[in-house]
Amino acid sequence: MRESRPDGVLIETPPALWERAICVVIIAMLTGALIGPVFAPLQEETPVLRLVWLPAYAAIAGLLIYRIDRLWRAWPAMIAIALLIGLAFASRYWSIDFHTTMRRVIALAISSAFALYLGAVFRGPHLPRLLMHAALIMAVGSLVMVFAFPAIGVHQYENAGLWRGLWYEKNQMGAVMVIGATASAACLASPDPRRLLPAIALILSSILVLATQSKTSLLCLVVGLAFVGGFWTLRRGGAAFSVVAIWAAVVLAGAGVWLWESHSVTVLEVLGKDPSLTGRTDIWDALMRKVADRPWTGYGYGAFWGREGESAPADWVRKETQWPVPNAHNGWIDLLVQLGWPGAILVGTLMAGTAVITVFRSMGQGVREGWWALGFLAAFFVLSLSESILLAHQGLPWVLFLAAMTRAILPAPSTVAAPLVEKRRRAYQTGPRIAAQYRYGSQRRAIPVR
């Protein structure tokens, strides 16, 4: 359904309250909030954890059926998603763990369908507002865990004293709160006059990011808010201001690249980071040697990081690095070990295409949503360099990327409503006016239809 604004523009009405409530629950589950630490405290898949997801899968199926009229219009996104799932499914033929690959391909297909639903149904400002509400609820829940149940909400051994809220690790909370802060900033930048909740959510989310002391999350927060705030500023400023701002941004970006290329070690030391990125460079070196063994196929979707003794390649990496590596800590390298170069190239192409389309539409559709897509895509790319979030079978960042891709491909949700308003007025004319209009019915000249 659509509703008309006073300026004669049709805008999509928000989905029903019950739809939004279900989506908030599923979004929280995709982050692993509380469910993981309670049902899988050792961070491994368990039968109980799979059973917990069954109601969510049923709810997603119901939402897809209910909104089937919206989904068919997103057929280009369906094709792109089908290519991703098809490649993951094909990897079963060379996977080193057939059963894990098949189980995770099914989960990937279901979460991708939910992403398609979000992108096709929550148009314009409605998706960032949904994310803002979900982040606000999780932020409040995290504060409850930190102060009422510190054994869950605060790290006790490694990273002792740092906040992790509803999640296993501080980095997980940081990534979720970055998503919430970017969505909240987009709500503030949009024409929507409701400002109180977005402002509260932005403040709480930013505080929780700082409480994690995660440098990656802080960088993603700065990048996401900078894109939203920058485009909002350009929109409000004049042409001269826009030229100066763009020039300054290009100069600063170039200076940043030069500084990193020539003094990266010094920069990391100033930020309090180990030049080896807490041992990640050693992981990446070892993994790239395993990629060289299977550059075009990888080891199968979701199959590389088995438990100790279940995956020979992963055991070799752990032996090389001398610690139990859980993942690559880099989305692109994780893609390479799973699906080889075809998987990385396909995902990179979709990300680049989505970014280009979103930039071109930023001054039209971007205004209504507060430039959420641009801010999220920028933060998503930065996060992918440090976390294994690409093509995740159950992960909110990847689901939101697919939703952003779907929204970028679909046509803008608003059109001029004046003709429809005029027709509606004619349809509800009073009886005397109708009688007067057709008083000389037989003598009136017929108006040809063109």
C-alpha positions as CSV (number, residue, x, y, z in Angstrom):
1,M,0.0,0.0,0.0
2,R,1.0,3.6,-0.5
3,E,0.0,6.9,1.2
4,S,0.1,10.4,-0.3
5,R,2.1,13.2,1.4
6,P,0.8,16.7,1.3
7,D,3.3,17.6,-1.5
8,G,1.6,15.1,-3.8
9,V,4.1,12.3,-3.7
10,L,3.3,8.7,-3.1
11,I,5.3,7.0,-0.4
12,E,5.2,3.4,0.6
13,T,3.4,2.8,3.9
14,P,5.4,0.9,6.5
15,P,4.7,-2.8,6.9
16,A,2.3,-3.9,9.5
17,L,3.3,-3.9,13.2
18,W,3.3,-7.6,13.5
19,E,5.6,-7.9,10.4
20,R,8.1,-5.5,12.0
21,A,8.0,-7.3,15.3
22,I,8.8,-10.6,13.6
23,C,11.6,-9.0,11.7
24,V,13.2,-7.5,14.8
25,V,13.3,-11.0,16.4
26,I,14.9,-12.5,13.3
27,I,17.4,-9.7,13.1
28,A,18.4,-10.2,16.7
29,M,18.8,-14.0,16.0
30,L,21.0,-13.3,13.0
31,T,23.3,-11.4,15.3
32,G,23.5,-14.3,17.7
33,A,22.3,-12.1,20.5
34,L,21.9,-14.2,23.8
35,I,20.9,-17.3,21.9
36,G,24.5,-18.3,21.1
37,P,26.0,-17.7,24.6
38,V,23.0,-19.6,26.2
39,F,22.6,-22.6,23.9
40,A,26.2,-22.9,22.6
41,P,28.6,-21.4,25.1
42,L,31.5,-23.1,23.4
43,Q,30.8,-21.3,20.1
44,E,30.0,-24.5,18.2
45,E,26.9,-25.7,16.4
46,T,24.6,-27.9,18.6
47,P,21.3,-29.7,17.9
48,V,19.6,-27.4,20.3
49,L,20.8,-24.3,18.5
50,R,19.4,-25.8,15.2
51,L,16.1,-26.4,16.8
52,V,15.9,-22.9,18.0
53,W,16.1,-21.7,14.4
54,L,13.2,-23.8,13.2
55,P,10.5,-21.3,14.3
56,A,12.5,-18.5,12.6
57,Y,12.6,-20.5,9.4
58,A,8.9,-21.0,9.5
59,A,8.3,-17.3,10.1
60,I,10.5,-16.4,7.2
61,A,8.5,-18.8,4.9
62,G,5.3,-17.2,6.1
63,L,6.6,-13.7,5.4
64,L,7.7,-14.7,1.9
65,I,4.3,-16.1,1.1
66,Y,2.5,-13.1,2.5
67,R,4.5,-10.7,0.4
68,I,4.9,-12.8,-2.7
69,D,3.4,-9.9,-4.8
70,R,6.4,-7.7,-3.8
71,L,9.1,-10.3,-4.3
72,W,8.6,-11.0,-8.0
73,R,9.6,-7.4,-8.9
74,A,13.0,-8.1,-7.4
75,W,13.9,-10.8,-10.0
76,P,17.3,-9.3,-10.8
77,A,18.3,-9.6,-7.2
78,M,16.9,-13.2,-7.2
79,I,19.2,-14.0,-10.1
80,A,22.2,-12.6,-8.2
81,I,21.3,-14.5,-5.0
82,A,20.7,-17.7,-7.0
83,L,24.2,-17.5,-8.5
84,L,25.7,-17.2,-5.0
85,I,23.7,-20.1,-3.6
86,G,24.3,-22.1,-6.7
87,L,28.1,-21.8,-6.4
88,A,27.9,-22.7,-2.7
89,F,25.8,-25.7,-3.5
90,A,28.1,-26.8,-6.3
91,S,31.0,-26.9,-3.8
92,R,29.4,-29.9,-2.2
93,Y,31.1,-32.0,-5.0
94,W,34.6,-31.1,-3.8
95,S,33.9,-30.2,-0.2
96,I,36.1,-31.7,2.5
97,D,33.0,-31.9,4.7
98,F,29.9,-32.7,2.6
99,H,27.3,-32.7,5.4
100,T,28.4,-29.3,6.9
101,T,28.4,-27.7,3.4
102,M,24.9,-29.0,2.7
103,R,23.5,-27.9,6.1
104,R,25.0,-24.4,5.7
105,V,23.9,-24.0,2.1
106,I,20.3,-24.5,3.3
107,A,20.8,-21.9,6.0
108,L,22.3,-19.6,3.5
109,A,19.3,-20.0,1.1
110,I,16.8,-19.2,3.9
111,S,18.7,-16.2,5.2
112,S,19.1,-14.9,1.6
113,A,15.4,-15.2,1.1
114,F,14.8,-13.1,4.3
115,A,17.2,-10.5,2.8
116,L,15.2,-10.4,-0.4
117,Y,12.1,-9.9,1.7
118,L,13.7,-7.0,3.6
119,G,14.9,-5.3,0.5
120,A,11.6,-5.7,-1.4
121,V,9.2,-4.8,1.4
122,F,11.0,-2.3,3.6
123,R,11.5,0.4,1.1
124,G,12.7,4.0,1.6
125,P,13.2,5.0,5.2
126,H,11.5,1.9,6.7
127,L,14.5,-0.5,6.7
128,P,16.8,1.9,8.6
129,R,14.0,2.6,11.0
130,L,13.5,-1.1,11.6
131,L,17.2,-1.5,12.2
132,M,17.2,1.4,14.6
133,H,14.4,-0.1,16.6
134,A,16.2,-3.5,16.7
135,A,19.5,-1.9,17.7
136,L,17.9,0.1,20.5
137,I,16.3,-3.0,22.0
138,M,19.6,-4.9,21.8
139,A,21.5,-2.0,23.2
140,V,19.2,-1.9,26.2
141,G,19.5,-5.6,26.6
142,S,23.3,-5.4,26.5
143,L,23.3,-2.8,29.3
144,V,21.1,-5.1,31.4
145,M,23.6,-7.9,30.8
146,V,26.6,-5.7,31.6
147,F,25.3,-4.4,34.9
148,A,22.9,-7.2,36.1
149,F,24.7,-10.2,34.7
150,P,28.3,-9.3,34.2
151,A,29.4,-12.9,33.9
152,I,27.6,-12.8,30.5
153,G,27.9,-9.2,29.5
154,V,31.5,-8.6,30.4
155,H,34.6,-10.5,29.3
156,Q,36.1,-12.4,32.2
157,Y,39.4,-13.8,30.9
158,E,40.6,-12.7,27.6
159,N,39.9,-8.9,27.1
160,A,38.8,-8.9,30.8
161,G,36.6,-6.0,31.7
162,L,35.6,-5.1,28.2
163,W,31.9,-5.2,27.4
164,R,30.4,-7.8,25.1
165,G,26.7,-7.5,26.0
166,L,24.5,-10.2,24.5
167,W,27.2,-11.8,22.4
168,Y,30.2,-14.1,22.6
169,E,32.8,-11.4,21.9
170,K,33.2,-7.6,22.0
171,N,33.8,-7.5,18.2
172,Q,30.3,-9.0,17.7
173,M,28.7,-6.3,19.8
174,G,30.8,-3.7,18.1
175,A,29.7,-4.7,14.6
176,V,26.0,-4.9,15.6
177,M,26.1,-1.5,17.3
178,V,27.8,0.0,14.2
179,I,24.9,-1.1,12.1
180,G,22.5,0.4,14.7
181,A,24.3,3.7,14.9
182,T,24.5,4.0,11.1
183,A,20.8,3.3,10.8
184,S,20.0,5.8,13.6
185,A,22.0,8.5,11.9
186,A,20.2,7.8,8.6
187,C,16.8,8.2,10.4
188,L,18.0,11.6,11.8
189,A,19.2,12.6,8.3
190,S,15.9,11.6,6.6
191,P,12.9,13.9,6.3
192,D,11.0,11.9,8.9
193,P,10.2,14.3,11.8
194,R,10.5,11.6,14.5
195,R,13.9,12.3,16.1
196,L,13.8,11.2,19.7
197,L,14.3,7.5,19.4
198,P,16.9,7.7,16.6
199,A,18.9,10.2,18.8
200,I,18.7,7.9,21.8
201,A,19.7,4.8,19.7
202,L,22.6,6.7,18.1
203,I,24.0,7.7,21.5
204,L,23.6,4.3,23.1
205,S,25.0,2.4,20.1
206,S,28.0,4.7,19.9
207,I,28.7,4.3,23.7
208,L,28.6,0.5,23.3
209,V,31.0,0.6,20.4
210,L,33.4,2.7,22.5
211,A,33.0,0.3,25.5
212,T,34.2,-2.6,23.3
213,Q,37.5,-0.8,22.6
214,S,37.4,-2.5,19.2
215,K,39.5,-0.4,16.8
216,T,37.8,-2.1,13.8
217,S,34.3,-1.3,15.1
218,L,35.3,2.3,15.9
219,L,36.7,2.7,12.4
220,C,33.5,1.3,10.9
221,L,31.5,3.6,13.1
222,V,33.4,6.7,11.9
223,V,33.2,5.6,8.2
224,G,29.4,4.9,8.4
225,L,28.5,8.1,10.2
226,A,30.9,10.1,7.9
227,F,29.1,8.9,4.8
228,V,25.6,9.6,6.2
229,G,26.7,13.0,7.6
230,G,28.7,14.0,4.6
231,F,25.9,13.4,2.1
232,W,23.4,15.2,4.4
233,T,25.7,18.2,4.6
234,L,26.2,18.2,0.8
235,R,22.4,18.1,0.4
236,R,21.9,21.1,2.6
237,G,24.9,23.1,1.3
238,G,25.1,25.1,-1.9
239,A,27.0,24.1,-5.1
240,A,30.2,25.9,-4.0
241,F,30.2,24.2,-0.7
242,S,29.6,20.8,-2.3
243,V,32.6,21.3,-4.6
244,V,34.9,22.3,-1.7
245,A,33.7,19.4,0.4
246,I,34.2,16.9,-2.3
247,W,37.7,18.3,-3.0
248,A,38.6,18.1,0.7
249,A,37.3,14.6,0.9
250,V,39.5,13.5,-2.0
251,V,42.6,15.2,-0.6
252,L,42.0,13.6,2.8
253,A,41.5,10.2,1.3
254,G,44.6,10.5,-0.7
255,A,46.6,11.6,2.3
256,G,45.2,8.7,4.3
257,V,46.3,6.2,1.6
258,W,49.8,7.7,1.5
259,L,50.1,7.7,5.2
260,W,49.1,4.0,5.5
261,E,51.3,2.9,2.6
262,S,54.4,4.7,4.0
263,H,53.9,4.6,7.8
264,S,51.5,1.7,8.5
265,V,53.5,0.3,11.4
266,T,53.7,3.7,13.1
267,V,50.0,4.3,12.6
268,L,49.2,0.9,14.2
269,E,51.5,1.6,17.1
270,V,49.9,5.0,17.7
271,L,46.5,3.3,17.7
272,G,47.7,0.8,20.2
273,K,47.6,-2.1,17.8
274,D,50.1,-4.8,17.2
275,P,51.8,-4.3,13.7
276,S,50.9,-8.0,13.0
277,L,47.2,-7.1,13.8
278,T,47.2,-9.4,16.8
279,G,48.6,-12.2,14.8
280,R,46.2,-11.9,11.9
281,T,49.0,-11.4,9.3
282,D,50.4,-14.8,10.3
283,I,46.9,-16.3,9.8
284,W,46.6,-14.7,6.4
285,D,50.0,-15.9,5.3
286,A,49.2,-19.5,6.3
287,L,45.8,-19.4,4.7
288,M,47.1,-18.0,1.4
289,R,49.4,-21.0,1.2
290,K,46.4,-23.3,1.5
291,V,44.5,-21.2,-1.1
292,A,47.3,-21.8,-3.5
293,D,46.6,-25.6,-3.3
294,R,43.0,-25.1,-4.4
295,P,42.7,-21.6,-6.1
296,W,39.7,-22.3,-8.3
297,T,37.5,-24.5,-6.0
298,G,38.4,-23.9,-2.4
299,Y,37.6,-26.5,0.2
300,G,33.8,-26.3,0.1
301,Y,31.3,-23.8,1.5
302,G,31.5,-23.7,5.3
303,A,33.8,-26.7,5.4
304,F,37.2,-25.4,6.1
305,W,37.0,-24.4,9.8
306,G,36.1,-27.7,11.3
307,R,36.9,-28.6,14.9
308,E,40.4,-29.9,15.8
309,G,40.9,-33.3,14.1
310,E,38.0,-32.8,11.7
311,S,39.7,-30.5,9.1
312,A,43.2,-31.3,8.0
313,P,43.8,-27.9,6.3
314,A,42.5,-26.0,9.4
315,D,44.6,-28.1,11.7
316,W,47.7,-27.3,9.6
317,V,46.9,-23.5,9.9
318,R,46.5,-23.8,13.6
319,K,49.8,-25.6,13.9
320,E,51.5,-23.0,11.8
321,T,50.1,-20.1,13.9
322,Q,50.4,-21.9,17.3
323,W,46.9,-21.0,18.4
324,P,43.3,-22.4,17.8
325,V,42.3,-20.1,14.9
326,P,38.4,-20.0,14.6
327,N,38.3,-18.2,11.3
328,A,40.3,-16.1,8.9
329,H,39.5,-12.8,10.4
330,N,39.2,-11.5,6.9
331,G,36.1,-12.0,4.8
332,W,37.9,-12.2,1.4
333,I,40.4,-14.8,2.5
334,D,37.6,-16.8,4.1
335,L,35.8,-16.7,0.7
336,L,39.0,-17.9,-1.0
337,V,39.4,-21.0,1.2
338,Q,35.7,-21.9,0.8
339,L,34.9,-21.1,-2.8
340,G,38.2,-20.1,-4.4
341,W,38.7,-17.1,-6.8
342,P,35.3,-17.6,-8.5
343,G,33.5,-16.9,-5.2
344,A,35.6,-13.9,-4.3
345,I,35.2,-12.4,-7.8
346,L,31.4,-13.0,-7.8
347,V,31.0,-11.3,-4.4
348,G,33.3,-8.5,-5.3
349,T,31.4,-7.8,-8.6
350,L,28.0,-7.7,-6.7
351,M,29.5,-5.4,-4.1
352,A,30.9,-3.0,-6.7
353,G,27.7,-3.0,-8.8
354,T,25.6,-2.3,-5.7
355,A,27.9,0.5,-4.6
356,V,27.8,2.2,-8.1
357,I,24.0,2.0,-8.4
358,T,23.6,3.3,-4.9
359,V,25.8,6.3,-5.5
360,F,23.9,7.2,-8.7
361,R,20.6,7.0,-6.8
362,S,21.9,8.7,-3.7
363,M,20.5,12.2,-4.4
364,G,17.0,10.8,-5.1
365,Q,16.1,7.7,-3.1
366,G,19.0,8.3,-0.7
367,V,17.4,11.5,0.6
368,R,14.3,9.6,1.8
369,E,16.3,6.9,3.6
370,G,18.9,9.3,5.0
371,W,21.7,7.8,2.8
372,W,21.6,4.6,4.9
373,A,22.7,2.4,2.1
374,L,25.9,4.4,1.4
375,G,26.8,4.5,5.1
376,F,26.2,0.8,5.5
377,L,28.0,-0.3,2.4
378,A,31.1,1.7,3.4
379,A,31.1,0.3,6.9
380,F,30.4,-3.2,5.5
381,F,33.4,-3.1,3.2
382,V,35.7,-2.0,6.0
383,L,34.4,-4.7,8.3
384,S,34.9,-7.3,5.7
385,L,38.7,-6.6,5.8
386,S,38.8,-7.7,9.4
387,E,35.9,-10.1,10.0
388,S,34.6,-13.2,8.2
389,I,31.2,-11.8,7.3
390,L,31.0,-12.4,3.5
391,L,28.6,-15.0,2.3
392,A,27.8,-15.9,5.9
393,H,25.1,-18.5,6.3
394,Q,23.6,-16.8,9.3
395,G,25.0,-13.3,9.7
396,L,23.2,-9.9,9.9
397,P,25.9,-7.9,7.9
398,W,25.6,-10.2,4.9
399,V,21.8,-10.3,5.0
400,L,21.7,-6.5,5.1
401,F,24.1,-6.3,2.1
402,L,21.8,-8.5,0.1
403,A,18.9,-6.3,1.2
404,A,20.7,-3.2,0.1
405,M,21.5,-4.8,-3.2
406,T,17.8,-5.6,-3.7
407,R,16.7,-2.1,-2.8
408,A,19.3,-0.7,-5.2
409,I,18.0,-2.7,-8.1
410,L,14.3,-2.1,-7.5
411,P,12.8,1.1,-8.9
412,A,12.2,4.1,-6.6
413,P,9.2,3.6,-4.4
414,S,7.7,7.1,-5.0
415,T,5.9,8.7,-7.9
416,V,3.9,11.8,-8.5
417,A,0.4,11.3,-7.1
418,A,-1.5,14.2,-8.7
419,P,-3.3,12.2,-11.4
420,L,-4.4,9.6,-8.9
421,V,-5.7,12.2,-6.5
422,E,-7.7,13.8,-9.3
423,K,-9.2,10.5,-10.3
424,R,-10.1,9.8,-6.6
425,R,-11.9,13.2,-6.4
426,R,-13.9,12.5,-9.5
427,A,-14.9,9.1,-8.2
428,Y,-16.5,10.7,-5.1
429,Q,-18.5,13.5,-6.7
430,T,-21.8,14.4,-5.1
431,G,-25.1,13.5,-6.6
432,P,-26.1,17.1,-7.8
433,R,-22.7,17.6,-9.4
434,I,-23.1,14.4,-11.3
435,A,-26.6,15.3,-12.4
436,A,-25.4,18.7,-13.6
437,Q,-22.6,17.2,-15.4
438,Y,-24.9,14.9,-17.4
439,R,-27.9,17.2,-17.6
440,Y,-27.6,17.5,-21.3
441,G,-26.3,14.0,-21.7
442,S,-27.7,13.5,-25.2
443,Q,-26.5,16.9,-26.4
444,R,-23.0,16.7,-24.9
445,R,-20.2,16.3,-27.4
446,A,-18.2,13.1,-26.9
447,I,-14.7,13.6,-25.9
448,P,-12.4,11.3,-27.8
449,V,-10.1,9.1,-25.7
450,R,-6.4,9.5,-26.6
